[in-house]
């Protein structure tokens, strides 16, 4: 499940929860991009600051499809996969 925060009482649960929250931030940033938010808005700046380190390297690998940037979708899938692996490891 995509935003299954799991058990936050274990180390792996906390890491998985943080990865899922990062995925949620990427989703919110992608949705906000449809309405052209004010770049000076503190919320927009915060979302850019925490998501850009994930999205920028992926943009160099994942090609655009016409005018559509599918990098956020790829990032969410990757982060969800990593969160699931962390959750299953039981660290």
SVG drawing of the C-alpha trace seen along z (x, -y; Angstrom):
<svg xmlns="http://www.w3.org/2000/svg" viewBox="-4 -35 26 43">
<polyline fill="none" stroke="black" stroke-width="0.4" points="0.0,0.0 1.4,-3.4 1.3,-5.5 1.3,-2.6 3.2,-4.2 3.7,-0.9 4.9,-0.6 6.6,-3.8 7.9,-2.2 10.8,-0.4 13.8,-2.0 12.8,-0.5 9.2,-1.8 10.5,-5.3 12.7,-5.2 9.8,-3.7 7.5,-6.5 10.0,-9.2 10.4,-7.7 6.6,-7.7 6.3,-11.3 8.9,-12.3 6.8,-10.5 3.8,-12.5 5.8,-15.7 6.8,-14.8 3.1,-14.2 2.0,-17.5 4.8,-19.3 3.7,-17.6 0.1,-18.6 1.1,-22.2 3.0,-22.5 -0.3,-22.3 -1.4,-25.6 1.9,-27.5 2.4,-28.4 4.3,-31.5 7.9,-30.5 8.3,-32.9 5.7,-31.0 7.4,-29.4 5.5,-26.1 6.6,-25.9 10.2,-26.7 10.1,-24.0 8.7,-21.4 11.3,-22.3 14.1,-22.1 13.2,-18.6 12.2,-17.1 14.8,-18.5 17.7,-16.4 15.6,-13.3 14.1,-14.6 17.2,-16.3 19.3,-13.2 16.3,-11.3 15.7,-14.0 19.0,-13.2 18.0,-9.6 14.2,-9.7 13.3,-11.3 10.4,-13.7 7.4,-12.5 6.6,-15.5 5.9,-18.3 5.2,-15.9 7.9,-15.3 7.3,-11.8 10.2,-12.1 7.9,-12.5 6.0,-9.3 9.3,-7.4 10.5,-8.9 7.3,-7.9 7.5,-4.4 11.2,-4.0 10.7,-5.5 7.7,-3.3 9.7,-0.2 12.6,-1.2 10.2,-1.9 8.8,1.6 12.2,3.2 13.2,1.3 9.9,2.3 10.5,5.9 14.1,5.9 13.0,5.3 16.1,3.4"/>
</svg>
